Amino acid sequence: MSMPAAKSDDRYAVSRADWRGIGLEIRHCANWCAMVGMDHIELVSIERVPLPITQTGYKSHFISPERIAEIGTPVEYALAWLDHEAESAEWKKVEFEARQLSLF
């Protein structure tokens, strides 16, 4: 699977963050589509490891700016989204199995 194309468009603000020891790149384009009032967020794990919201380490997400503002910044939104989805039984199983493998 190929990586998403690099953004030559300066409309994207790129931030780095860490979530549970996983390096992230969060790309945010405010007002991606003015006609419908949508922002665009791309979330990429640096090592392309799975995340609770994507098995490939890449997620493209269109969202209203109001939803982001409810949480704070695009980075805070992305981290809160990951925290929320990490509560799923599927993700808890992935984390448990990863810990078990590291013991041997």
Buried (B, 14 or more C-beta within 10 A) or exposed (E): EEEEEEEEEEEBBEEEBEBEEBEBBBBBBEEBEEEEEBBBBBBBBEEEBBBBBBEEBBBEBEBEBEEBEEBEBBBEBBBEBBEEBBEEEEBEEBEEEEEEEEEE
